Amino acid sequence: MFDNSTLQKCHLEASNGLMPRSSRSFLLSFHISSPVDRSDADFVDIIHSSNRTLGFGIEDPIGDIDFYPNGGESQPKCQMDEDKSESKKDVTAILKSKACNHKAAIFYFLHSIDMNQCIFLATKCDSYSDFQEGLCSNDSYLKEQMGLPAVPVPELAPKSKFYLRTSASPPYCLQDDADLQ
């Protein structure tokens, strides 16, 4: 496992942060002394897929660009685990769903590698609810690809939030997101 103390020994042009862990994730048995941040490379993009209550990830933007598929919360590919739970007291099903949401960032990143198959196009917006309602500010026309194709946007303020929707099955991207806003 790499953390930013290891990364300080070399220079990276880009770093992709997948499912950064929150310090409040008391259920995880390992410790990361220093989570990824903007100083780790010339360009750092983050995919947040599990930042709700008891989620394993973090909500706050920490990269140059932070992507929040489905608002960074409940991922469609993980709904099946949630739906299988007969009650909210089914701890095993709840933990399975949280782990699935957390790992979804990896699946999205892997599917972003083959751009002929899938393009995860995200829109800059203040919040996921604004994105869903088409209420993004003047920057709403600013779009960026999530995952491997993400590139720096020179005029963009650090820690900018980008939102997109995903599907429940591979390749997970929704091509109609380009036409949403």
Secondary structure, DSSP 8 states (H G I E B T S, - for coil): ---HHHHTTS--SEEEEES-B-TT-TT-S---SS---GGGSSEEEEE----STT-SB--S--SSEEEEEGGGS--GGGHHHHHH-SSTT-HHHHHHHHHHHHHHHHHHHHHHS-TTT---EEEE-S-HHHHHHT---GGGG-EEE-STT----TTS-TTEEEEE-B-SSTT-B-GGGGGT-
